[in-house]
Each structure stands twice: as C-alpha cells, then as structure tokens.
Amino acid sequence: MATGSVSRNGMGIARGSCGTFTGDGTAMSVTLGFKPKYVVIYNETDATKWEKFFNQVDANTVKTVTAGTMTTDTTSAIVLAEKGFVTSAALAANGKVCRWMAW
C-alpha cells in the first residue's frame, strides 16, 4: 500500500505529492486527486529510478540504473491516470522499497 502526503497552494489546490511503498509484486495504483505532469519513482532496494513525463508515449518512461545508464523503458512502468498514476507489477516487485514524487 502506498502512503504519502499532498502539498496544496493557498487556495487548497493540490500541486504535488510524495510518498513511499513496498512492492508486493502486483501493479500499484496511487490516487492523488489530480493528474500529474511528472512522476518519479526511486527503488531504494536496487537503486533504480523511473521518470514519467506528461507528454511521453503512454508506455514509455525514462529508466536510470545504478551505473547511471539512462534508457527508454517501454513496459508501461508508470502510466498517468486522471487522478494519479499506476505502476507495473515489475516496478512494484515484491519487497522493493520505493519512494515517489508527483506534480
């Protein structure tokens, strides 16, 4: 289960959120209350980072591994949703500790 917090502007409108989850081997759905324009997830267990930008092809994310190599991951690791985002089961692999930010 994902936990997190939301930052709001002076009018109470959500502008960003962050949190953590430990993967259980199934896709993870995170509800934010807004459609994010950018999501980054950092897997602390394996030192791997995924980034999703609002104008990317739906299946694509930018993946950076421990050695610093950046590639385009085409496995729908992060999919933006109307009120949040969904991770793939592979990204949320069993026992993997992940931190995320969305805005």
C-alpha positions in Angstrom: 0.0 0.0 0.0 1.3 3.5 -0.9 1.5 6.2 1.7 2.1 9.8 1.0 1.4 13.5 1.6 0.0 16.3 -0.6 1.2 19.9 -0.9 -1.5 22.5 -1.6 -1.4 26.1 -2.7 -3.1 28.9 -0.8 -6.5 28.1 -2.4 -6.3 24.4 -1.3 -5.5 23.1 -4.7 -3.2 20.1 -4.8 0.1 20.9 -6.5 2.4 18.0 -5.6 2.6 14.8 -3.6 5.2 12.3 -2.4 5.2 9.0 -0.6 6.6 5.5 -0.2 5.5 1.9 -0.9 7.0 -1.5 -0.6 6.1 -3.6 -3.6 4.1 -6.8 -3.3 4.6 -8.0 -6.9 1.3 -6.5 -8.2 0.6 -3.2 -10.0 0.4 -0.3 -7.6 -2.3 2.3 -8.1 -1.7 5.7 -6.4 -4.6 8.2 -6.1 -3.5 11.8 -5.9 -6.7 13.8 -6.6 -5.1 15.3 -9.7 -3.5 14.2 -13.0 0.3 14.6 -12.6 2.5 16.1 -15.2 5.6 14.4 -13.8 6.2 11.3 -11.7 9.5 9.9 -10.4 9.8 6.6 -8.5 13.1 5.6 -6.9 13.6 2.0 -6.0 15.9 2.2 -2.9 16.5 -1.6 -2.9 18.0 -1.7 -6.4 19.0 2.0 -6.8 16.9 2.3 -10.0 14.8 5.4 -11.0 11.9 5.7 -13.3 10.6 9.1 -14.6 7.3 9.7 -16.5 6.6 13.0 -18.2 3.1 14.0 -19.3 4.0 14.2 -23.0 5.7 10.9 -23.3 4.2 8.0 -25.2 1.9 6.1 -22.8 4.1 3.0 -22.5 7.4 4.9 -22.1 9.3 6.0 -19.1 13.0 7.1 -18.6 14.8 4.5 -16.6 18.2 5.1 -14.8 20.1 2.3 -13.3 22.8 2.3 -10.6 25.6 2.8 -13.2 23.9 5.9 -14.4 22.8 4.5 -17.7 19.5 6.1 -18.9 17.2 4.2 -21.3 13.7 4.4 -22.5 11.7 1.7 -20.8 8.7 0.7 -23.0 7.0 -1.6 -20.5 4.4 0.8 -19.1 6.3 1.0 -15.8 4.3 4.2 -14.9 1.0 5.1 -16.5 -0.5 8.5 -15.7 -4.2 8.4 -14.7 -6.8 11.1 -14.4 -6.4 11.2 -10.6 -3.0 9.7 -10.1 -0.8 7.0 -11.6 -0.3 3.3 -11.8 2.9 1.3 -11.7 3.6 -2.0 -13.4 3.9 -5.2 -11.3 7.6 -5.4 -12.4 8.3 -1.9 -11.0 6.5 -2.8 -7.7 8.3 -6.1 -7.4 7.9 -8.0 -4.2 9.9 -6.5 -1.2 11.2 -3.5 -3.2 11.1 -0.3 -1.2 10.2 2.7 -3.4 9.9 6.4 -2.9 7.8 8.5 -5.3 7.0 12.2 -6.1 4.4 13.5 -8.4 3.4 17.0 -9.5 
